[in-house]
């Protein structure tokens, strides 16, 4: 958000834990990012604590179902502009949307 603010870009921030993404939102994000669907899943300590296997979450449907049940596993932030999106981690990746 800092990069956008510094550049004077208006944006809407969605706090995904307060307002979890819907199935339609998740499918759209996956469709718009250039990365494979599994990139939207954080493979962190919470993922491991749930006993999950990353190889089980490679398809759009599997990723969507997982994130509907466990929105805290979503990789973020996701920035969307028009018909393009990036997982802005590191934050500099958001610059690809600003060109």
N, C-alpha and C positions, 0 to 999 in steps of 0.2 A: 504494500500500500504506500510505502514511503516513496518509491520510485514514481508511482502515479501522481502522488500529491506534489512532489517536486516538479513534475512536468506540467502540472495544472490539468491533468486528465480527470474528468468526472467519472466516477464509478459507483456501482452499488456493491456493498460488501454483504455477503450472506454468511451469517454465523451458523455453520452447518450443524453444530450440536444443539443450538436453540431451534433451528428450522432445518431438520434433516432433509437432504435431497430426496425427491420422489423417484420412482422407477423411471419415469420419463426424463427427469433431470439427469440421472446417472447415465442413461442410454445416450442422451444428447452429448454429454461430456465425452464419453468414450468414442462416439462417432467423430467428434471434432478434434480430439488430440491426435497427434501423429504417432504417439507411442502405442505399444500394444495395451490391451485392456488391463493386464496385470499391473501396469505402471500406476494405476489409480489406487492401488492397495499398498498401504504401509506395512512392510514386513518388519515390524518392530517387536518390542517385548510383549505388547498386548496380543499381537498376532500369535506369537510363540506360546504365551500363557493359555491361549484358547486351544492349543494343540493342533493348529492348522498347518497345512502343507501348501507351500506356494505353488506347487505343480497342479494343485486342484483348482487354481483360480487364474486360468489363462483365457477362458472364453468370456464373451460379453455377459452372457446369462449368469455364469458363476460369480463374476465380479459384482454384478448388480445385486444378486441375491445376498451376497456377503455384506455389501455395504448398506443394504436396507436393514439387515439385522444388526450390524455393527458399524454405525456411521463414523465412530471414532477411528476406524481403520483406514479412512479415506486419506490419500495423499493430498496435501494441500500446500499452498493455495492453488486453486484452479482459476485461471483467468480466461474469460471468453470475450471475444470481440467479433461480432458478425458471425461468419461461418468458420472461425478458427478458434482454437483453444490451446493453452499450454498449462502444464503442471509447472508452476513458477517456483521450482526448487532446483537450483538456487534462484534467488529472486531476480537475478539478471536475465533469466529466460523470458521474463515478461516483455523485455525490450523487443523481442521478435514480433510481438503483436502491435507495437507502436510504430513500426515502419510504414 
